[in-house]
Amino acid sequence: MPLLLRTVARRAAPVLRARAVCQRASIYTKPAKDTVGPLETVIGISVFAVAILGPSGWILSHLEDYKSRE
């Protein structure tokens, strides 16, 4: 059985490696086309903060309502 596994591994390994070697990432690093202003930055951060902290704040403020079993 080990001889069979070694034979299969010897034949399959180069084929599997050849596919992995051909894949290349296309990452380009260039400066941004447009600059992001301070107002846009504040709006973006505010939207993310409300989206993340809003639901948890809602749950914490209504925690007593969730504790009651009516």
PDB file of N, CA, C, O and CB in Angstrom:
ATOM      1  N   MET A   1       0.811  -1.204   0.000  1.00  0.00           N
ATOM      2  CA  MET A   1       0.000   0.000   0.000  1.00  0.00           C
ATOM      3  C   MET A   1       0.857   1.273   0.000  1.00  0.00           C
ATOM      4  O   MET A   1       0.549   2.199  -0.751  1.00  0.00           O
ATOM      5  CB  MET A   1      -0.924  -0.005   1.203  1.00  0.00           C
ATOM      6  N   PRO A   2       1.926   1.357   0.815  1.00  0.00           N
ATOM      7  CA  PRO A   2       2.757   2.563   0.775  1.00  0.00           C
ATOM      8  C   PRO A   2       3.391   2.784  -0.596  1.00  0.00           C
ATOM      9  O   PRO A   2       3.573   3.928  -1.014  1.00  0.00           O
ATOM     10  CB  PRO A   2       3.846   2.479   1.832  1.00  0.00           C
ATOM     11  N   LEU A   3       3.726   1.709  -1.296  1.00  0.00           N
ATOM     12  CA  LEU A   3       4.315   1.850  -2.631  1.00  0.00           C
ATOM     13  C   LEU A   3       3.305   2.474  -3.588  1.00  0.00           C
ATOM     14  O   LEU A   3       3.669   3.316  -4.410  1.00  0.00           O
ATOM     15  CB  LEU A   3       4.789   0.479  -3.168  1.00  0.00           C
ATOM     16  N   LEU A   4       2.067   2.077  -3.491  1.00  0.00           N
ATOM     17  CA  LEU A   4       1.019   2.645  -4.332  1.00  0.00           C
ATOM     18  C   LEU A   4       0.825   4.133  -4.025  1.00  0.00           C
ATOM     19  O   LEU A   4       0.680   4.945  -4.939  1.00  0.00           O
ATOM     20  CB  LEU A   4      -0.302   1.880  -4.131  1.00  0.00           C
ATOM     21  N   LEU A   5       0.823   4.483  -2.748  1.00  0.00           N
ATOM     22  CA  LEU A   5       0.656   5.888  -2.368  1.00  0.00           C
ATOM     23  C   LEU A   5       1.828   6.739  -2.844  1.00  0.00           C
ATOM     24  O   LEU A   5       1.631   7.868  -3.292  1.00  0.00           O
ATOM     25  CB  LEU A   5       0.506   6.012  -0.853  1.00  0.00           C
ATOM     26  N   ARG A   6       3.036   6.211  -2.751  1.00  0.00           N
ATOM     27  CA  ARG A   6       4.199   6.957  -3.231  1.00  0.00           C
ATOM     28  C   ARG A   6       4.131   7.174  -4.730  1.00  0.00           C
ATOM     29  O   ARG A   6       4.485   8.248  -5.216  1.00  0.00           O
ATOM     30  CB  ARG A   6       5.487   6.229  -2.869  1.00  0.00           C
ATOM     31  N   THR A   7       3.687   6.180  -5.462  1.00  0.00           N
ATOM     32  CA  THR A   7       3.583   6.303  -6.919  1.00  0.00           C
ATOM     33  C   THR A   7       2.551   7.354  -7.295  1.00  0.00           C
ATOM     34  O   THR A   7       2.797   8.179  -8.175  1.00  0.00           O
ATOM     35  CB  THR A   7       3.217   4.951  -7.553  1.00  0.00           C
ATOM     36  N   VAL A   8       1.420   7.331  -6.647  1.00  0.00           N
ATOM     37  CA  VAL A   8       0.375   8.314  -6.932  1.00  0.00           C
ATOM     38  C   VAL A   8       0.856   9.714  -6.554  1.00  0.00           C
ATOM     39  O   VAL A   8       0.615  10.671  -7.290  1.00  0.00           O
ATOM     40  CB  VAL A   8      -0.927   7.966  -6.171  1.00  0.00           C
ATOM     41  N   ALA A   9       1.533   9.838  -5.414  1.00  0.00           N
ATOM     42  CA  ALA A   9       2.018  11.138  -4.969  1.00  0.00           C
ATOM     43  C   ALA A   9       3.065  11.694  -5.925  1.00  0.00           C
ATOM     44  O   ALA A   9       3.083  12.897  -6.184  1.00  0.00           O
ATOM     45  CB  ALA A   9       2.595  11.033  -3.563  1.00  0.00           C
ATOM     46  N   ARG A  10       3.935  10.842  -6.452  1.00  0.00           N
ATOM     47  CA  ARG A  10       4.967  11.302  -7.393  1.00  0.00           C
ATOM     48  C   ARG A  10       4.352  11.827  -8.675  1.00  0.00           C
ATOM     49  O   ARG A  10       4.859  12.783  -9.261  1.00  0.00           O
ATOM     50  CB  ARG A  10       5.941  10.171  -7.714  1.00  0.00           C
ATOM     51  N   ARG A  11       3.276  11.219  -9.113  1.00  0.00           N
ATOM     52  CA  ARG A  11       2.644  11.665 -10.359  1.00  0.00           C
ATOM     53  C   ARG A  11       1.723  12.856 -10.149  1.00  0.00           C
ATOM     54  O   ARG A  11       1.584  13.694 -11.040  1.00  0.00           O
ATOM     55  CB  ARG A  11       1.865  10.528 -10.980  1.00  0.00           C
ATOM     56  N   ALA A  12       1.098  12.940  -8.995  1.00  0.00           N
ATOM     57  CA  ALA A  12       0.132  14.017  -8.750  1.00  0.00           C
ATOM     58  C   ALA A  12       0.802  15.302  -8.279  1.00  0.00           C
ATOM     59  O   ALA A  12       0.307  16.390  -8.573  1.00  0.00           O
ATOM     60  CB  ALA A  12      -0.890  13.572  -7.722  1.00  0.00           C
ATOM     61  N   ALA A  13       1.898  15.204  -7.566  1.00  0.00           N
ATOM     62  CA  ALA A  13       2.534  16.391  -6.994  1.00  0.00           C
ATOM     63  C   ALA A  13       2.962  17.415  -8.048  1.00  0.00           C
ATOM     64  O   ALA A  13       2.658  18.595  -7.871  1.00  0.00           O
ATOM     65  CB  ALA A  13       3.734  15.979  -6.184  1.00  0.00           C
ATOM     66  N   PRO A  14       3.646  17.041  -9.132  1.00  0.00           N
ATOM     67  CA  PRO A  14       4.027  18.064 -10.122  1.00  0.00           C
ATOM     68  C   PRO A  14       2.830  18.747 -10.776  1.00  0.00           C
ATOM     69  O   PRO A  14       2.886  19.936 -11.091  1.00  0.00           O
ATOM     70  CB  PRO A  14       4.886  17.439 -11.196  1.00  0.00           C
ATOM     71  N   VAL A  15       1.773  18.013 -10.977  1.00  0.00           N
ATOM     72  CA  VAL A  15       0.586  18.600 -11.596  1.00  0.00           C
ATOM     73  C   VAL A  15      -0.042  19.630 -10.664  1.00  0.00           C
ATOM     74  O   VAL A  15      -0.427  20.715 -11.097  1.00  0.00           O
ATOM     75  CB  VAL A  15      -0.438  17.504 -11.954  1.00  0.00           C
ATOM     76  N   LEU A  16      -0.141  19.288  -9.394  1.00  0.00           N
ATOM     77  CA  LEU A  16      -0.717  20.223  -8.426  1.00  0.00           C
ATOM     78  C   LEU A  16       0.176  21.437  -8.218  1.00  0.00           C
ATOM     79  O   LEU A  16      -0.330  22.550  -8.069  1.00  0.00           O
ATOM     80  CB  LEU A  16      -0.955  19.523  -7.095  1.00  0.00           C
ATOM     81  N   ARG A  17       1.477  21.252  -8.204  1.00  0.00           N
ATOM     82  CA  ARG A  17       2.396  22.374  -8.035  1.00  0.00           C
ATOM     83  C   ARG A  17       2.382  23.291  -9.245  1.00  0.00           C
ATOM     84  O   ARG A  17       2.501  24.506  -9.087  1.00  0.00           O
ATOM     85  CB  ARG A  17       3.806  21.869  -7.785  1.00  0.00           C
ATOM     86  N   ALA A  18       2.241  22.757 -10.433  1.00  0.00           N
ATOM     87  CA  ALA A  18       2.260  23.582 -11.637  1.00  0.00           C
ATOM     88  C   ALA A  18       1.103  24.577 -11.642  1.00  0.00           C
ATOM     89  O   ALA A  18       1.279  25.716 -12.075  1.00  0.00           O
ATOM     90  CB  ALA A  18       2.200  22.701 -12.886  1.00  0.00           C
ATOM     91  N   ARG A  19      -0.066  24.174 -11.175  1.00  0.00           N
ATOM     92  CA  ARG A  19      -1.209  25.086 -11.118  1.00  0.00           C
ATOM     93  C   ARG A  19      -0.978  26.186 -10.095  1.00  0.00           C
ATOM     94  O   ARG A  19      -1.332  27.340 -10.338  1.00  0.00           O
ATOM     95  CB  ARG A  19      -2.490  24.319 -10.784  1.00  0.00           C
ATOM     96  N   ALA A  20      -0.395  25.847  -8.963  1.00  0.00           N
ATOM     97  CA  ALA A  20      -0.179  26.831  -7.907  1.00  0.00           C
ATOM     98  C   ALA A  20       0.869  27.863  -8.323  1.00  0.00           C
ATOM     99  O   ALA A  20       0.768  29.029  -7.941  1.00  0.00           O
ATOM    100  CB  ALA A  20       0.250  26.134  -6.611  1.00  0.00           C
ATOM    101  N   VAL A  21       1.859  27.457  -9.090  1.00  0.00           N
ATOM    102  CA  VAL A  21       2.922  28.367  -9.493  1.00  0.00           C
ATOM    103  C   VAL A  21       2.413  29.372 -10.514  1.00  0.00           C
ATOM    104  O   VAL A  21       2.886  30.508 -10.542  1.00  0.00           O
ATOM    105  CB  VAL A  21       4.106  27.589 -10.062  1.00  0.00           C
ATOM    106  N   CYS A  22       1.466  28.984 -11.350  1.00  0.00           N
ATOM    107  CA  CYS A  22       0.973  29.864 -12.406  1.00  0.00           C
ATOM    108  C   CYS A  22       0.102  30.997 -11.872  1.00  0.00           C
ATOM    109  O   CYS A  22      -0.049  32.019 -12.541  1.00  0.00           O
ATOM    110  CB  CYS A  22       0.193  29.062 -13.416  1.00  0.00           C
ATOM    111  N   GLN A  23      -0.464  30.840 -10.698  1.00  0.00           N
ATOM    112  CA  GLN A  23      -1.325  31.878 -10.157  1.00  0.00           C
ATOM    113  C   GLN A  23      -0.477  33.037  -9.661  1.00  0.00           C
ATOM    114  O   GLN A  23       0.491  32.843  -8.925  1.00  0.00           O
ATOM    115  CB  GLN A  23      -2.206  31.324  -9.024  1.00  0.00           C
ATOM    116  N   ARG A  24      -0.848  34.242 -10.070  1.00  0.00           N
ATOM    117  CA  ARG A  24      -0.123  35.415  -9.622  1.00  0.00           C
ATOM    118  C   ARG A  24      -1.116  36.487  -9.205  1.00  0.00           C
ATOM    119  O   ARG A  24      -2.176  36.640  -9.811  1.00  0.00           O
ATOM    120  CB  ARG A  24       0.821  35.938 -10.724  1.00  0.00           C
ATOM    121  N   ALA A  25      -0.768  37.206  -8.191  1.00  0.00           N
ATOM    122  CA  ALA A  25      -1.627  38.287  -7.720  1.00  0.00           C
ATOM    123  C   ALA A  25      -1.373  39.530  -8.559  1.00  0.00           C
ATOM    124  O   ALA A  25      -0.231  39.837  -8.900  1.00  0.00           O
ATOM    125  CB  ALA A  25      -1.384  38.579  -6.217  1.00  0.00           C
ATOM    126  N   SER A  26      -2.432  40.231  -8.884  1.00  0.00           N
ATOM    127  CA  SER A  26      -2.284  41.461  -9.649  1.00  0.00           C
ATOM    128  C   SER A  26      -2.555  42.644  -8.726  1.00  0.00           C
ATOM    129  O   SER A  26      -3.658  43.191  -8.700  1.00  0.00           O
ATOM    130  CB  SER A  26      -3.241  41.479 -10.879  1.00  0.00           C
ATOM    131  N   ILE A  27      -1.545  43.022  -7.983  1.00  0.00           N
ATOM    132  CA  ILE A  27      -1.663  44.126  -7.037  1.00  0.00           C
ATOM    133  C   ILE A  27      -0.860  45.294  -7.593  1.00  0.00           C
ATOM    134  O   ILE A  27       0.328  45.166  -7.891  1.00  0.00           O
ATOM    135  CB  ILE A  27      -1.162  43.718  -5.603  1.00  0.00           C
ATOM    136  N   TYR A  28      -1.520  46.416  -7.725  1.00  0.00           N
ATOM    137  CA  TYR A  28      -0.858  47.607  -8.221  1.00  0.00           C
ATOM    138  C   TYR A  28      -0.892  48.663  -7.128  1.00  0.00           C
ATOM    139  O   TYR A  28      -1.932  48.901  -6.513  1.00  0.00           O
ATOM    140  CB  TYR A  28      -1.526  48.124  -9.526  1.00  0.00           C
ATOM    141  N   THR A  29       0.228  49.280  -6.898  1.00  0.00           N
ATOM    142  CA  THR A  29       0.281  50.335  -5.901  1.00  0.00           C
ATOM    143  C   THR A  29       0.510  51.661  -6.605  1.00  0.00           C
ATOM    144  O   THR A  29       1.579  51.920  -7.158  1.00  0.00           O
ATOM    145  CB  THR A  29       1.390  50.062  -4.853  1.00  0.00           C
ATOM    146  N   LYS A  30      -0.495  52.471  -6.571  1.00  0.00           N
ATOM    147  CA  LYS A  30      -0.427  53.802  -7.160  1.00  0.00           C
ATOM    148  C   LYS A  30      -1.069  54.781  -6.194  1.00  0.00           C
ATOM    149  O   LYS A  30      -1.851  54.376  -5.334  1.00  0.00           O
ATOM    150  CB  LYS A  30      -1.127  53.845  -8.555  1.00  0.00           C
ATOM    151  N   PRO A  31      -0.759  56.041  -6.317  1.00  0.00           N
ATOM    152  CA  PRO A  31      -1.466  57.027  -5.489  1.00  0.00           C
ATOM    153  C   PRO A  31      -2.948  57.085  -5.855  1.00  0.00           C
ATOM    154  O   PRO A  31      -3.339  56.707  -6.960  1.00  0.00           O
ATOM    155  CB  PRO A  31      -0.828  58.424  -5.648  1.00  0.00           C
ATOM    156  N   ALA A  32      -3.754  57.553  -4.932  1.00  0.00           N
ATOM    157  CA  ALA A  32      -5.191  57.648  -5.173  1.00  0.00           C
ATOM    158  C   ALA A  32      -5.473  58.665  -6.275  1.00  0.00           C
ATOM    159  O   ALA A  32      -4.753  59.654  -6.422  1.00  0.00           O
ATOM    160  CB  ALA A  32      -5.938  58.035  -3.879  1.00  0.00           C
ATOM    161  N   LYS A  33      -6.521  58.412  -7.042  1.00  0.00           N
ATOM    162  CA  LYS A  33      -6.890  59.342  -8.119  1.00  0.00           C
ATOM    163  C   LYS A  33      -7.402  60.659  -7.556  1.00  0.00           C
ATOM    164  O   LYS A  33      -7.024  61.732  -8.028  1.00  0.00           O
ATOM    165  CB  LYS A  33      -7.956  58.715  -9.030  1.00  0.00           C
ATOM    166  N   ASP A  34      -8.258  60.578  -6.552  1.00  0.00           N
ATOM    167  CA  ASP A  34      -8.810  61.767  -5.908  1.00  0.00           C
ATOM    168  C   ASP A  34      -8.464  61.736  -4.428  1.00  0.00           C
ATOM    169  O   ASP A  34      -8.432  60.673  -3.808  1.00  0.00           O
ATOM    170  CB  ASP A  34     -10.348  61.854  -6.112  1.00  0.00           C
ATOM    171  N   THR A  35      -8.208  62.905  -3.874  1.00  0.00           N
ATOM    172  CA  THR A  35      -7.936  62.954  -2.441  1.00  0.00           C
ATOM    173  C   THR A  35      -9.258  62.942  -1.670  1.00  0.00           C
ATOM    174  O   THR A  35     -10.270  63.466  -2.137  1.00  0.00           O
ATOM    175  CB  THR A  35      -7.100  64.216  -2.079  1.00  0.00           C
ATOM    176  N   VAL A  36      -9.230  62.345  -0.504  1.00  0.00           N
ATOM    177  CA  VAL A  36     -10.405  62.281   0.354  1.00  0.00           C
ATOM    178  C   VAL A  36     -10.318  63.437   1.337  1.00  0.00           C
ATOM    179  O   VAL A  36      -9.335  63.577   2.066  1.00  0.00           O
ATOM    180  CB  VAL A  36     -10.505  60.903   1.099  1.00  0.00           C
ATOM    181  N   GLY A  37     -11.355  64.262   1.349  1.00  0.00           N
ATOM    182  CA  GLY A  37     -11.365  65.444   2.203  1.00  0.00           C
ATOM    183  C   GLY A  37     -11.701  65.124   3.643  1.00  0.00           C
ATOM    184  O   GLY A  37     -12.126  64.011   3.952  1.00  0.00           O
ATOM    185  N   PRO A  38     -11.515  66.086   4.524  1.00  0.00           N
ATOM    186  CA  PRO A  38     -11.813  65.851   5.941  1.00  0.00           C
ATOM    187  C   PRO A  38     -13.294  65.619   6.216  1.00  0.00           C
ATOM    188  O   PRO A  38     -13.635  64.834   7.100  1.00  0.00           O
ATOM    189  CB  PRO A  38     -11.337  67.019   6.760  1.00  0.00           C
ATOM    190  N   LEU A  39     -14.181  66.282   5.478  1.00  0.00           N
ATOM    191  CA  LEU A  39     -15.621  66.077   5.674  1.00  0.00           C
ATOM    192  C   LEU A  39     -16.031  64.662   5.294  1.00  0.00           C
ATOM    193  O   LEU A  39     -16.810  64.026   6.003  1.00  0.00           O
ATOM    194  CB  LEU A  39     -16.424  67.092   4.854  1.00  0.00           C
ATOM    195  N   GLU A  40     -15.512  64.172   4.183  1.00  0.00           N
ATOM    196  CA  GLU A  40     -15.818  62.803   3.767  1.00  0.00           C
ATOM    197  C   GLU A  40     -15.287  61.789   4.775  1.00  0.00           C
ATOM    198  O   GLU A  40     -15.926  60.769   5.035  1.00  0.00           O
ATOM    199  CB  GLU A  40     -15.228  62.523   2.383  1.00  0.00           C
ATOM    200  N   THR A  41     -14.131  62.069   5.332  1.00  0.00           N
ATOM    201  CA  THR A  41     -13.551  61.176   6.334  1.00  0.00           C
ATOM    202  C   THR A  41     -14.421  61.128   7.583  1.00  0.00           C
ATOM    203  O   THR A  41     -14.683  60.050   8.116  1.00  0.00           O
ATOM    204  CB  THR A  41     -12.131  61.625   6.697  1.00  0.00           C
ATOM    205  N   VAL A  42     -14.868  62.282   8.050  1.00  0.00           N
ATOM    206  CA  VAL A  42     -15.716  62.336   9.247  1.00  0.00           C
ATOM    207  C   VAL A  42     -17.034  61.620   8.997  1.00  0.00           C
ATOM    208  O   VAL A  42     -17.507  60.881   9.860  1.00  0.00           O
ATOM    209  CB  VAL A  42     -15.976  63.798   9.667  1.00  0.00           C
ATOM    210  N   ILE A  43     -17.633  61.825   7.834  1.00  0.00           N
ATOM    211  CA  ILE A  43     -18.901  61.155   7.510  1.00  0.00           C
ATOM    212  C   ILE A  43     -18.703  59.645   7.447  1.00  0.00           C
ATOM    213  O   ILE A  43     -19.526  58.893   7.968  1.00  0.00           O
ATOM    214  CB  ILE A  43     -19.468  61.674   6.166  1.00  0.00           C
ATOM    215  N   GLY A  44     -17.633  59.199   6.823  1.00  0.00           N
ATOM    216  CA  GLY A  44     -17.372  57.760   6.721  1.00  0.00           C
ATOM    217  C   GLY A  44     -17.161  57.112   8.067  1.00  0.00           C
ATOM    218  O   GLY A  44     -17.713  56.045   8.338  1.00  0.00           O
ATOM    219  N   ILE A  45     -16.368  57.744   8.918  1.00  0.00           N
ATOM    220  CA  ILE A  45     -16.122  57.190  10.252  1.00  0.00           C
ATOM    221  C   ILE A  45     -17.410  57.183  11.068  1.00  0.00           C
ATOM    222  O   ILE A  45     -17.664  56.238  11.815  1.00  0.00           O
ATOM    223  CB  ILE A  45     -15.028  57.997  10.984  1.00  0.00           C
ATOM    224  N   SER A  46     -18.221  58.227  10.933  1.00  0.00           N
ATOM    225  CA  SER A  46     -19.483  58.294  11.673  1.00  0.00           C
ATOM    226  C   SER A  46     -20.440  57.190  11.250  1.00  0.00           C
ATOM    227  O   SER A  46     -21.089  56.572  12.093  1.00  0.00           O
ATOM    228  CB  SER A  46     -20.143  59.653  11.473  1.00  0.00           C
ATOM    229  N   VAL A  47     -20.529  56.944   9.961  1.00  0.00           N
ATOM    230  CA  VAL A  47     -21.427  55.885   9.465  1.00  0.00           C
ATOM    231  C   VAL A  47     -20.982  54.530   9.989  1.00  0.00           C
ATOM    232  O   VAL A  47     -21.813  53.733  10.425  1.00  0.00           O
ATOM    233  CB  VAL A  47     -21.462  55.870   7.916  1.00  0.00           C
ATOM    234  N   PHE A  48     -19.671  54.257   9.954  1.00  0.00           N
ATOM    235  CA  PHE A  48     -19.186  52.982  10.474  1.00  0.00           C
ATOM    236  C   PHE A  48     -19.427  52.863  11.974  1.00  0.00           C
ATOM    237  O   PHE A  48     -19.794  51.791  12.455  1.00  0.00           O
ATOM    238  CB  PHE A  48     -17.702  52.820  10.171  1.00  0.00           C
ATOM    239  N   ALA A  49     -19.226  53.940  12.715  1.00  0.00           N
ATOM    240  CA  ALA A  49     -19.439  53.898  14.161  1.00  0.00           C
ATOM    241  C   ALA A  49     -20.901  53.621  14.490  1.00  0.00           C
ATOM    242  O   ALA A  49     -21.195  52.818  15.376  1.00  0.00           O
ATOM    243  CB  ALA A  49     -18.995  55.215  14.807  1.00  0.00           C
ATOM    244  N   VAL A  50     -21.816  54.274  13.789  1.00  0.00           N
ATOM    245  CA  VAL A  50     -23.246  54.048  14.042  1.00  0.00           C
ATOM    246  C   VAL A  50     -23.641  52.628  13.637  1.00  0.00           C
ATOM    247  O   VAL A  50     -24.430  51.978  14.323  1.00  0.00           O
ATOM    248  CB  VAL A  50     -24.108  55.083  13.274  1.00  0.00           C
ATOM    249  N   ALA A  51     -23.091  52.151  12.524  1.00  0.00           N
ATOM    250  CA  ALA A  51     -23.439  50.801  12.069  1.00  0.00           C
ATOM    251  C   ALA A  51     -22.934  49.730  13.027  1.00  0.00           C
ATOM    252  O   ALA A  51     -23.578  48.694  13.192  1.00  0.00           O
ATOM    253  CB  ALA A  51     -22.872  50.553  10.679  1.00  0.00           C
ATOM    254  N   ILE A  52     -21.796  49.967  13.655  1.00  0.00           N
ATOM    255  CA  ILE A  52     -21.241  48.960  14.559  1.00  0.00           C
ATOM    256  C   ILE A  52     -21.776  49.133  15.979  1.00  0.00           C
ATOM    257  O   ILE A  52     -22.159  48.152  16.617  1.00  0.00           O
ATOM    258  CB  ILE A  52     -19.712  49.035  14.563  1.00  0.00           C
ATOM    259  N   LEU A  53     -21.806  50.363  16.478  1.00  0.00           N
ATOM    260  CA  LEU A  53     -22.188  50.594  17.867  1.00  0.00           C
ATOM    261  C   LEU A  53     -23.690  50.775  18.060  1.00  0.00           C
ATOM    262  O   LEU A  53     -24.181  50.622  19.179  1.00  0.00           O
ATOM    263  CB  LEU A  53     -21.473  51.800  18.389  1.00  0.00           C
ATOM    264  N   GLY A  54     -24.422  51.092  17.017  1.00  0.00           N
ATOM    265  CA  GLY A  54     -25.859  51.319  17.132  1.00  0.00           C
ATOM    266  C   GLY A  54     -26.638  50.126  17.645  1.00  0.00           C
ATOM    267  O   GLY A  54     -27.357  50.254  18.636  1.00  0.00           O
ATOM    268  N   PRO A  55     -26.523  48.959  17.004  1.00  0.00           N
ATOM    269  CA  PRO A  55     -27.282  47.798  17.493  1.00  0.00           C
ATOM    270  C   PRO A  55     -26.910  47.374  18.909  1.00  0.00           C
ATOM    271  O   PRO A  55     -27.785  47.014  19.697  1.00  0.00           O
ATOM    272  CB  PRO A  55     -27.077  46.636  16.566  1.00  0.00           C
ATOM    273  N   SER A  56     -25.620  47.414  19.239  1.00  0.00           N
ATOM    274  CA  SER A  56     -25.232  47.025  20.601  1.00  0.00           C
ATOM    275  C   SER A  56     -25.730  48.051  21.622  1.00  0.00           C
ATOM    276  O   SER A  56     -26.109  47.674  22.730  1.00  0.00           O
ATOM    277  CB  SER A  56     -23.698  46.875  20.703  1.00  0.00           C
ATOM    278  N   GLY A  57     -25.735  49.321  21.275  1.00  0.00           N
ATOM    279  CA  GLY A  57     -26.281  50.345  22.166  1.00  0.00           C
ATOM    280  C   GLY A  57     -27.770  50.169  22.381  1.00  0.00           C
ATOM    281  O   GLY A  57     -28.273  50.353  23.489  1.00  0.00           O
ATOM    282  N   TRP A  58     -28.474  49.812  21.318  1.00  0.00           N
ATOM    283  CA  TRP A  58     -29.914  49.564  21.423  1.00  0.00           C
ATOM    284  C   TRP A  58     -30.192  48.407  22.379  1.00  0.00           C
ATOM    285  O   TRP A  58     -31.076  48.500  23.231  1.00  0.00           O
ATOM    286  CB  TRP A  58     -30.513  49.263  20.034  1.00  0.00           C
ATOM    287  N   ILE A  59     -29.446  47.328  22.241  1.00  0.00           N
ATOM    288  CA  ILE A  59     -29.641  46.161  23.100  1.00  0.00           C
ATOM    289  C   ILE A  59     -29.332  46.510  24.547  1.00  0.00           C
ATOM    290  O   ILE A  59     -30.079  46.137  25.452  1.00  0.00           O
ATOM    291  CB  ILE A  59     -28.760  44.989  22.636  1.00  0.00           C
ATOM    292  N   LEU A  60     -28.226  47.229  24.770  1.00  0.00           N
ATOM    293  CA  LEU A  60     -27.871  47.574  26.146  1.00  0.00           C
ATOM    294  C   LEU A  60     -28.866  48.536  26.779  1.00  0.00           C
ATOM    295  O   LEU A  60     -29.123  48.451  27.979  1.00  0.00           O
ATOM    296  CB  LEU A  60     -26.487  48.179  26.188  1.00  0.00           C
ATOM    297  N   SER A  61     -29.421  49.435  26.007  1.00  0.00           N
ATOM    298  CA  SER A  61     -30.383  50.372  26.581  1.00  0.00           C
ATOM    299  C   SER A  61     -31.729  49.713  26.865  1.00  0.00           C
ATOM    300  O   SER A  61     -32.478  50.201  27.711  1.00  0.00           O
ATOM    301  CB  SER A  61     -30.578  51.552  25.649  1.00  0.00           C
ATOM    302  N   HIS A  62     -32.053  48.630  26.187  1.00  0.00           N
ATOM    303  CA  HIS A  62     -33.313  47.916  26.409  1.00  0.00           C
ATOM    304  C   HIS A  62     -33.094  46.576  27.108  1.00  0.00           C
ATOM    305  O   HIS A  62     -33.897  45.656  26.958  1.00  0.00           O
ATOM    306  CB  HIS A  62     -34.030  47.692  25.081  1.00  0.00           C
ATOM    307  N   LEU A  63     -32.021  46.471  27.863  1.00  0.00           N
ATOM    308  CA  LEU A  63     -31.683  45.208  28.517  1.00  0.00           C
ATOM    309  C   LEU A  63     -32.741  44.782  29.526  1.00  0.00           C
ATOM    310  O   LEU A  63     -33.036  43.592  29.642  1.00  0.00           O
ATOM    311  CB  LEU A  63     -30.338  45.324  29.205  1.00  0.00           C
ATOM    312  N   GLU A  64     -33.311  45.722  30.252  1.00  0.00           N
ATOM    313  CA  GLU A  64     -34.338  45.385  31.244  1.00  0.00           C
ATOM    314  C   GLU A  64     -35.590  44.824  30.565  1.00  0.00           C
ATOM    315  O   GLU A  64     -36.265  43.960  31.124  1.00  0.00           O
ATOM    316  CB  GLU A  64     -34.704  46.627  32.086  1.00  0.00           C
ATOM    317  N   ASP A  65     -35.898  45.311  29.369  1.00  0.00           N
ATOM    318  CA  ASP A  65     -37.051  44.784  28.637  1.00  0.00           C
ATOM    319  C   ASP A  65     -36.824  43.335  28.216  1.00  0.00           C
ATOM    320  O   ASP A  65     -37.758  42.533  28.196  1.00  0.00           O
ATOM    321  CB  ASP A  65     -37.339  45.647  27.405  1.00  0.00           C
ATOM    322  N   TYR A  66     -35.587  43.007  27.883  1.00  0.00           N
ATOM    323  CA  TYR A  66     -35.285  41.651  27.455  1.00  0.00           C
ATOM    324  C   TYR A  66     -35.253  40.679  28.624  1.00  0.00           C
ATOM    325  O   TYR A  66     -35.485  39.484  28.442  1.00  0.00           O
ATOM    326  CB  TYR A  66     -33.963  41.619  26.725  1.00  0.00           C
ATOM    327  N   LYS A  67     -34.967  41.179  29.828  1.00  0.00           N
ATOM    328  CA  LYS A  67     -34.921  40.312  30.996  1.00  0.00           C
ATOM    329  C   LYS A  67     -36.301  39.852  31.438  1.00  0.00           C
ATOM    330  O   LYS A  67     -36.437  38.747  31.962  1.00  0.00           O
ATOM    331  CB  LYS A  67     -34.238  41.018  32.130  1.00  0.00           C
ATOM    332  N   SER A  68     -37.322  40.669  31.241  1.00  0.00           N
ATOM    333  CA  SER A  68     -38.663  40.300  31.683  1.00  0.00           C
ATOM    334  C   SER A  68     -39.219  39.204  30.792  1.00  0.00           C
ATOM    335  O   SER A  68     -39.008  39.192  29.580  1.00  0.00           O
ATOM    336  CB  SER A  68     -39.597  41.522  31.677  1.00  0.00           C
ATOM    337  N   ARG A  69     -39.942  38.273  31.430  1.00  0.00           N
ATOM    338  CA  ARG A  69     -40.492  37.134  30.665  1.00  0.00           C
ATOM    339  C   ARG A  69     -42.010  37.213  30.632  1.00  0.00           C
ATOM    340  O   ARG A  69     -42.695  36.462  31.327  1.00  0.00           O
ATOM    341  CB  ARG A  69     -40.041  35.778  31.282  1.00  0.00           C
ATOM    342  N   GLU A  70     -42.513  38.094  29.849  1.00  0.00           N
ATOM    343  CA  GLU A  70     -43.969  38.238  29.744  1.00  0.00           C
ATOM    344  C   GLU A  70     -44.455  37.768  28.417  1.00  0.00           C
ATOM    345  O   GLU A  70     -45.655  37.814  28.148  1.00  0.00           O
ATOM    346  CB  GLU A  70     -44.393  39.671  29.963  1.00  0.00           C
TER     347      GLU A  70
END
